[in-house]
């Protein structure tokens, strides 16, 4: 098969000879056809090329080349010296060299050794042939125009060194690929590490932002709570300064509790106050000597009122004297107090005295309750401490111990409404109407919440020796805790008249009480002045009570000129200070 090179634009033609060791095609120039020289019966004048010659005699004869005017190219696969061979010769042709890419030197037919084509220019050693250099191929060999031409003898072959690939070179290429993969892996690793660092920074920033937001919300919530509770500097109870709810307009839930000592006798009374406006709880201790007015208008003490008038009568009398609005009365006998302390799991208070065991019959035994801070009291111990009054002590000392026990119970009681109600129901106590278990449980739960939060205190109502309220009681406890001024009387209710004796005669108070009650007024004992005064005074605060004040003056036989607008006791509509101008009946003693 003759493969022509069609890409070459010259006049010469080339045909494919074979392929070199690199797989590149090798071409040779096709000799030009000459006109016949005459008849040659043996075909000696025919041009010979590569291939088998049936008329070859085995002799190597030099052949005269037919001058075509072209120089044949030199084969690039021969390093030995070869004589030029003409493509056209009329004489004997030399043996044709077969193409042997491996240089094996196979023998030709007829016993003659023909030299194989050796692309590397090495002489083949065959039987009967002498060792020497292989003669150059006669035919002219050529490359396609864009390929490199053959190198001259003795010169370095240009373009071979850089194309002479070896095994280690291919290994190097593979190592380059491995290195490139390693580089890619390293870039991916560094990129991933960078991304992880950036992600960690983003998460850290997110956490910081979230923490700042939470802290800001907590701060705002805390400030808001303190503002709402009135505990910020510059604020007062119920709101900001200047916009605080007036003391008299604040809402209060009040419950009176009477502790009855079933063994030792006697009672102790306290008011449990829940100021829902300022979120403040208070236990107001009421001395037994507090002067009250009974249903008949007679003066009595708190202790006697509890024993004689019972819960309902005492509650009304306290409302009259203190100007409060008590919602209910809780009678708490000492056995129920003991059970209550046990139900809440004992109490922890700071005791101010050693308390002996009331059931002990021997002297010198250790006390049931020891004096000291953070003393844990059981039910029995709590009752003993709440009712203990040492020899020579005032009743107020025992009353303060009762207040400590009540506050200790509230601190241990559940703040949950349902749980507190269950505790009250567990006592199995019969309550005085209209108070119910649910009402008492809900009320105590709110006080318990205030006690746990530190918004609870205990206050003692100060009274004078005669049981009347002092000026300090009016300004501190009654005004600040219980609402300031006396409550407005119901429509048609009797006017409350407070009488203060400044005549110097003790009988003046009783005489004035009888006159006031007979006149249809409610008598309030305002006590005795420290010094006598010559002229009586009648005062009122509300302008609507001016006519009532004038009528009170006429009832007592005092001049109407003594009536004027001014201060009154906190629980009275009209206040009267009896001076020496008040006429005491001759039957009375001074």
QUIHULIN-V559371 format. One record per helix or strand of 3 or more residues. SS is the DSSP state (H for helix, E for strand). FROM is the first residue (numbers start at 1). TO is the last residue. If there is no record, write none. Layout:
SS;FROM;TO
SS;FROM;TO
//
This chain:
E;14;19
E;25;29
H;109;111
H;167;229
H;247;249
E;252;260
E;267;275
E;280;286
E;291;293
E;299;301
H;302;308
H;310;322
E;326;333
H;334;343
E;347;351
E;372;377
H;379;386
H;395;412
H;417;426
H;437;452
E;456;460
H;471;481
E;496;501
H;507;518
E;522;528
E;537;540
H;543;556
H;560;562
E;563;565
E;574;578
//
